[in-house]
Amino acid sequence: MSESGRPLLFYSAWPLGYHNVEAERKAVRFAAEGYDVVYVTGVGTRNPRLSRFAKLADRVRRKLLGSDAAEIPESVSGLCTAAVAVVPPRQVGGVRRFNEWWLERQLRGAIGGWSDAVAWVRWPTQELVAALAALRPALLVYESVDANHLSPGIIEGRWRQVFEDAERALVDLADVVVVPGEALAERYRPWGRPVEILPHGVDLGAWRQDRGPSDHPVLGFIGTLDYRLDVPTLRAIAEARPAWSIRLIGPQQEGFDASALADLGNVSVQGAVEPGAVAGLNSSFDVGVLVYRDHPHYTHMAPLKALELLAAGAPVVGRRNPALAELGQLVRFAATPEEYIREIEDVIATDSADRARERRDAAEAHGWDGALDSMCRLVLERLSR
């Protein structure tokens, strides 16, 4: 399963070294298979905020002078990076056309032999779509890993139409659309291009078998702390059960206000941790809680966080969504504070080493090796057509 020397553009919304290493794992695996991988952190859809204009101006200056080089974290090997830039205001006709031309030139400089190249694209940047139409790679894969069309930065305001137009144009160009689950597959199937479901993998690190009742249980969540979390419900649980500890771990982003929980002594909010620490932390929780809001973005989410908890042997209680429902009896479901409390109390009272083993067994079927094998196999099959 090797494509030695074939160029591969890996265009991601996340930089190397990001707290979620899912994109990084895929790019590194492509490199291990022999592809000449160029990892590009995308330029998104919107204009940069005013607070970032100085940084953007410096980046554009260095790009024009040919001195703009992206750094590769020490933990990543086997690939190279390229930085790209566009100038605002991106929707003004002349500026848009310049950016399309300029981004095409940047990509031609980063990758030679585009007629033999693979483009693995994870964000529908409007200028990129125009550049790819001119570059004409041998294979174009659009991987939609999340319901980005429902995120606050896209669904509200004028950027929604820009995003949707770019995404539809990218799908029209793509040879195949890749998604992690059925909910997103349903979005793209009517668009007329082949859709493949490639579920995310899960790390199979440390796990804990000695499960059982606890008088002072620790409830935990590891992931992005943002608008999707149901903070009022978390607060109600903490107030109703002061003997329970609730740990929220991850980077704080748009829509999450830690101060809304700051007066509760049994709730702690911690920043992002190294990826290698996630399994050990999950195994320390008596219950993993996925207390999300009833939001359309959540209903499209893949079950990665649940799988990480199951891999650690921890029981999971969360709001129902299609991906979690597929895990059957391994996950308990709740929506109100009262339901969360009832399910958490019951799962703690009935937990055991045997149940932990069942959860671990289920997670092992979703290991990263299998997921990455499927990804590489899909590319080879598509190239051979």
C-alpha positions as CSV (number, residue, x, y, z in Angstrom):
1,M,0.0,0.0,0.0
2,S,2.6,2.6,-1.1
3,E,2.7,5.5,-3.5
4,S,6.4,6.4,-3.3
5,G,7.1,9.9,-4.5
6,R,3.6,11.0,-5.5
7,P,2.9,14.6,-4.3
8,L,0.1,15.0,-1.8
9,L,-1.4,18.3,-0.7
10,F,-2.9,18.0,2.8
11,Y,-4.9,21.2,3.3
12,S,-6.2,21.4,6.9
13,A,-8.1,23.9,9.0
14,W,-5.8,22.9,11.9
15,P,-2.0,23.6,12.2
16,L,0.5,20.9,13.1
17,G,0.8,20.7,16.8
18,Y,-3.0,21.5,17.3
19,H,-4.5,19.9,20.4
20,N,-6.6,17.6,18.2
21,V,-4.0,15.5,16.4
22,E,-6.5,13.7,14.1
23,A,-5.4,15.7,11.0
24,E,-1.7,15.3,11.9
25,R,-2.0,11.6,12.2
26,K,-3.5,11.3,8.7
27,A,-0.8,13.5,7.1
28,V,2.0,11.6,8.8
29,R,0.5,8.2,7.7
30,F,0.4,9.4,4.1
31,A,4.0,10.3,4.4
32,A,4.8,6.9,5.9
33,E,3.1,5.3,2.8
34,G,5.6,7.1,0.6
35,Y,3.7,10.2,-0.5
36,D,5.6,13.5,-0.7
37,V,3.2,15.3,1.7
38,V,3.0,19.0,1.9
39,Y,0.9,20.1,4.9
40,V,-0.8,23.4,4.5
41,T,-2.7,25.2,7.3
42,G,-5.6,26.7,5.5
43,V,-6.7,30.3,5.3
44,G,-10.4,29.6,6.2
45,T,-13.3,31.6,4.8
46,R,-13.6,34.9,6.6
47,N,-11.5,38.0,6.7
48,P,-9.1,38.1,9.7
49,R,-10.2,39.9,12.8
50,L,-8.7,43.4,13.3
51,S,-6.5,42.0,16.2
52,R,-4.8,39.7,13.7
53,F,-4.2,42.2,10.9
54,A,-0.6,43.0,12.0
55,K,0.3,39.3,12.0
56,L,-1.4,38.8,8.6
57,A,0.5,41.8,7.1
58,D,3.8,40.4,8.3
59,R,3.0,37.0,6.9
60,V,2.0,38.4,3.5
61,R,5.3,40.5,3.5
62,R,7.4,37.4,4.2
63,K,5.5,35.4,1.6
64,L,6.1,38.0,-1.0
65,L,9.8,38.0,-0.1
66,G,10.0,34.3,-0.2
67,S,11.0,33.9,3.5
68,D,7.8,32.5,4.9
69,A,8.4,28.9,6.2
70,A,6.1,27.1,8.5
71,E,7.7,25.2,11.5
72,I,7.2,21.5,12.0
73,P,6.8,20.4,15.6
74,E,9.5,18.0,16.8
75,S,6.9,15.3,17.3
76,V,6.1,15.3,13.5
77,S,8.3,13.7,10.9
78,G,8.1,12.5,7.3
79,L,6.4,15.5,5.8
80,C,7.1,19.2,5.0
81,T,4.9,22.2,5.4
82,A,4.0,25.3,3.3
83,A,2.4,28.5,4.4
84,V,-0.1,30.2,2.2
85,A,-1.7,33.7,2.5
86,V,-4.4,35.8,1.0
87,V,-5.1,39.5,1.4
88,P,-8.4,41.1,2.6
89,P,-11.0,42.2,1.8
90,R,-11.5,38.8,0.2
91,Q,-15.0,39.4,-1.3
92,V,-14.1,42.5,-3.4
93,G,-14.0,41.4,-7.0
94,G,-10.5,42.5,-7.9
95,V,-9.0,41.3,-4.6
96,R,-10.8,37.9,-4.9
97,R,-9.4,37.4,-8.4
98,F,-5.9,38.4,-7.2
99,N,-6.1,35.9,-4.3
100,E,-7.2,33.1,-6.6
101,W,-4.3,33.7,-8.9
102,W,-1.8,34.2,-6.0
103,L,-2.9,31.1,-4.1
104,E,-2.5,29.0,-7.3
105,R,1.0,30.3,-7.7
106,Q,1.8,29.6,-4.0
107,L,0.6,26.0,-4.5
108,R,2.5,25.5,-7.7
109,G,5.6,26.6,-5.8
110,A,4.9,24.2,-3.0
111,I,4.1,21.1,-5.1
112,G,5.6,20.1,-8.5
113,G,3.8,17.8,-10.9
114,W,0.2,18.6,-10.1
115,S,-1.1,16.2,-12.8
116,D,0.3,13.4,-10.6
117,A,-0.7,14.9,-7.3
118,V,-3.3,14.0,-4.7
119,A,-5.2,16.9,-3.0
120,W,-6.7,16.0,0.4
121,V,-8.8,19.0,1.3
122,R,-10.4,19.5,4.7
123,W,-11.8,23.1,4.3
124,P,-13.6,24.7,1.3
125,T,-11.6,27.9,1.1
126,Q,-13.1,29.8,-1.8
127,E,-9.8,30.9,-3.4
128,L,-8.5,27.3,-3.0
129,V,-11.4,25.9,-5.0
130,A,-10.6,28.2,-7.9
131,A,-6.9,27.3,-7.7
132,L,-7.6,23.5,-7.7
133,A,-9.8,23.9,-10.8
134,A,-6.7,25.3,-12.6
135,L,-4.2,22.9,-11.0
136,R,-6.2,19.7,-11.8
137,P,-4.7,17.2,-9.5
138,A,-4.9,13.5,-10.3
139,L,-7.2,12.9,-7.4
140,L,-9.1,15.4,-5.3
141,V,-10.6,14.2,-2.0
142,Y,-12.8,16.5,0.1
143,E,-12.8,15.4,3.7
144,S,-15.6,17.0,5.7
145,V,-14.9,16.1,9.4
146,D,-17.5,18.3,11.1
147,A,-20.7,20.2,10.5
148,N,-18.8,23.4,9.7
149,H,-21.8,24.7,7.8
150,L,-23.6,24.9,11.2
151,S,-20.8,26.6,13.2
152,P,-21.5,30.1,14.6
153,G,-18.9,31.7,12.5
154,I,-20.4,30.4,9.3
155,I,-24.1,30.0,9.8
156,E,-24.6,33.6,10.8
157,G,-24.1,36.6,8.5
158,R,-22.8,37.0,5.0
159,W,-20.1,34.3,5.2
160,R,-22.7,31.5,5.1
161,Q,-23.4,31.9,1.4
162,V,-19.6,32.3,0.7
163,F,-19.0,29.0,2.5
164,E,-21.8,27.1,0.9
165,D,-20.9,28.3,-2.6
166,A,-17.3,27.3,-2.0
167,E,-18.3,23.9,-0.6
168,R,-20.6,23.1,-3.4
169,A,-18.0,24.0,-5.9
170,L,-15.4,21.9,-4.1
171,V,-17.7,18.9,-4.1
172,D,-18.4,19.3,-7.8
173,L,-14.6,19.2,-8.4
174,A,-13.9,16.3,-6.0
175,D,-13.6,12.7,-7.0
176,V,-14.9,11.6,-3.6
177,V,-16.3,13.1,-0.4
178,V,-15.1,11.6,2.8
179,V,-17.0,11.9,6.1
180,P,-16.7,10.3,9.5
181,G,-20.3,9.3,10.0
182,E,-23.8,8.8,8.5
183,A,-25.2,12.2,9.6
184,L,-22.7,14.1,7.4
185,A,-23.0,11.5,4.6
186,E,-26.7,12.4,4.4
187,R,-25.8,16.0,3.7
188,Y,-23.6,15.3,0.7
189,R,-25.2,12.3,-1.0
190,P,-27.8,14.4,-2.9
191,W,-25.0,16.6,-4.3
192,G,-24.1,14.0,-6.9
193,R,-20.6,12.9,-5.9
194,P,-19.5,9.6,-4.4
195,V,-19.5,9.7,-0.5
196,E,-17.4,7.4,1.6
197,I,-17.7,7.0,5.4
198,L,-14.3,6.7,7.1
199,P,-14.8,6.8,10.9
200,H,-12.2,8.5,13.1
201,G,-9.8,6.3,14.9
202,V,-9.2,6.2,18.7
203,D,-6.1,5.9,20.8
204,L,-5.9,2.6,22.7
205,G,-3.7,3.7,25.6
206,A,-4.1,3.2,29.4
207,W,-7.4,2.0,30.7
208,R,-8.8,1.2,34.1
209,Q,-10.6,-2.0,35.0
210,D,-11.2,-1.5,38.8
211,R,-14.6,0.1,38.4
212,G,-17.3,0.2,41.0
213,P,-19.4,2.4,43.3
214,S,-17.8,5.7,44.6
215,D,-19.0,8.1,47.3
216,H,-17.1,11.0,45.7
217,P,-17.2,10.3,41.9
218,V,-15.2,12.3,39.4
219,L,-17.1,13.3,36.3
220,G,-14.9,14.4,33.4
221,F,-14.9,15.9,29.9
222,I,-11.9,16.4,27.6
223,G,-12.4,18.3,24.4
224,T,-12.9,21.8,23.1
225,L,-14.8,24.0,25.5
226,D,-17.1,26.1,23.4
227,Y,-20.7,27.1,22.6
228,R,-21.7,23.4,22.2
229,L,-21.4,22.7,26.0
230,D,-24.6,23.0,28.0
231,V,-23.2,25.1,30.9
232,P,-26.6,25.6,32.7
233,T,-27.0,21.8,32.9
234,L,-23.5,21.3,34.1
235,R,-24.1,24.0,36.7
236,A,-27.4,22.4,37.8
237,I,-25.7,19.0,38.2
238,A,-22.9,20.4,40.3
239,E,-25.3,22.3,42.6
240,A,-27.5,19.3,43.1
241,R,-24.5,16.9,43.9
242,P,-21.8,18.9,45.7
243,A,-20.0,15.7,46.6
244,W,-19.3,15.1,42.9
245,S,-16.3,16.6,41.2
246,I,-16.7,17.8,37.6
247,R,-13.5,18.3,35.5
248,L,-13.7,20.2,32.2
249,I,-10.4,19.9,30.3
250,G,-9.5,21.5,27.0
251,P,-9.0,24.8,25.1
252,Q,-11.6,27.5,25.7
253,Q,-13.1,28.8,22.5
254,E,-16.0,30.9,21.3
255,G,-19.2,30.6,23.3
256,F,-17.8,29.1,26.5
257,D,-17.6,31.3,29.7
258,A,-15.7,29.7,32.5
259,S,-16.8,32.5,34.9
260,A,-20.3,31.0,34.8
261,L,-19.0,28.1,36.8
262,A,-16.3,29.8,38.8
263,D,-18.3,30.0,42.1
264,L,-18.7,26.2,42.2
265,G,-16.1,24.6,44.3
266,N,-16.7,21.2,42.8
267,V,-16.1,22.3,39.2
268,S,-12.7,22.8,37.7
269,V,-11.8,24.1,34.3
270,Q,-8.4,23.2,32.9
271,G,-6.6,24.1,29.6
272,A,-5.6,21.8,26.8
273,V,-3.3,18.9,27.7
274,E,-0.9,17.0,25.5
275,P,-2.5,14.3,23.4
276,G,-0.6,11.6,25.2
277,A,-2.2,12.5,28.5
278,V,-5.8,12.1,27.3
279,A,-6.1,8.3,27.8
280,G,-4.8,8.5,31.4
281,L,-7.1,11.3,32.3
282,N,-10.1,9.6,30.8
283,S,-9.3,6.4,32.8
284,S,-9.2,8.5,36.0
285,F,-12.9,9.6,35.6
286,D,-15.6,7.6,37.3
287,V,-17.9,8.8,34.5
288,G,-17.3,10.6,31.3
289,V,-20.0,13.2,30.6
290,L,-20.9,14.7,27.2
291,V,-23.1,17.5,28.4
292,Y,-23.9,19.2,25.1
293,R,-26.6,21.5,24.0
294,D,-29.4,20.4,21.7
295,H,-27.7,22.1,18.7
296,P,-27.7,21.0,15.0
297,H,-23.9,21.0,15.1
298,Y,-23.9,18.3,17.8
299,T,-26.3,16.0,16.0
300,H,-23.7,15.7,13.2
301,M,-20.7,15.0,15.4
302,A,-18.7,11.8,15.3
303,P,-18.4,9.7,18.5
304,L,-14.7,10.3,19.0
305,K,-14.9,11.6,22.6
306,A,-17.2,8.8,23.6
307,L,-14.8,6.2,22.0
308,E,-11.9,7.7,23.9
309,L,-13.7,7.3,27.1
310,L,-14.8,3.8,26.3
311,A,-11.2,2.9,25.4
312,A,-10.2,4.1,28.9
313,G,-12.9,1.8,30.4
314,A,-15.0,4.7,31.6
315,P,-18.8,4.7,31.4
316,V,-20.3,7.5,29.3
317,V,-23.4,9.6,29.9
318,G,-24.3,12.1,27.2
319,R,-27.0,13.8,25.1
320,R,-28.3,11.5,22.4
321,N,-27.1,11.9,18.8
322,P,-27.1,9.5,15.9
323,A,-23.4,8.5,16.2
324,L,-23.8,7.8,19.9
325,A,-26.9,5.8,19.4
326,E,-24.9,3.4,17.2
327,L,-22.9,2.5,20.3
328,G,-26.0,0.9,21.9
329,Q,-26.0,0.0,25.5
330,L,-22.4,1.2,26.0
331,V,-23.6,4.8,26.4
332,R,-26.4,6.2,28.7
333,F,-28.5,9.1,27.4
334,A,-29.8,12.2,29.2
335,A,-31.0,15.7,28.3
336,T,-32.1,17.4,31.6
337,P,-30.1,17.8,34.8
338,E,-32.4,15.3,36.5
339,E,-31.8,12.7,33.8
340,Y,-28.1,13.2,33.9
341,I,-28.1,12.7,37.7
342,R,-30.2,9.6,37.5
343,E,-28.1,8.0,34.8
344,I,-24.8,8.9,36.4
345,E,-25.9,7.5,39.8
346,D,-27.1,4.3,38.2
347,V,-24.1,3.7,36.1
348,I,-21.8,4.2,39.1
349,A,-23.8,1.9,41.3
350,T,-23.8,-0.9,38.7
351,D,-20.3,-0.5,37.2
352,S,-17.7,-3.3,37.3
353,A,-14.5,-4.6,35.8
354,D,-16.6,-6.7,33.4
355,R,-18.4,-3.7,32.1
356,A,-15.1,-1.8,31.7
357,R,-13.8,-4.7,29.6
358,E,-16.9,-4.6,27.4
359,R,-16.3,-0.9,26.8
360,R,-12.7,-1.4,26.0
361,D,-13.5,-4.3,23.6
362,A,-15.9,-2.0,21.7
363,A,-13.3,0.7,21.4
364,E,-10.6,-1.6,20.1
365,A,-12.7,-2.2,17.0
366,H,-12.1,1.5,16.2
367,G,-8.3,1.7,16.6
368,W,-6.3,4.2,14.6
369,D,-4.4,1.6,12.6
370,G,-7.6,0.3,10.9
371,A,-8.9,3.8,10.3
372,L,-5.7,4.9,8.6
373,D,-5.4,1.7,6.6
374,S,-8.9,2.4,5.2
375,M,-7.9,6.0,4.3
376,C,-4.8,4.9,2.4
377,R,-6.7,2.1,0.7
378,L,-9.4,4.5,-0.5
379,V,-6.8,6.8,-2.1
380,L,-5.1,3.9,-3.9
381,E,-8.4,2.5,-5.2
382,R,-9.5,5.9,-6.5
383,L,-6.1,6.5,-8.2
384,S,-6.3,3.2,-10.0
385,R,-9.6,4.0,-11.7
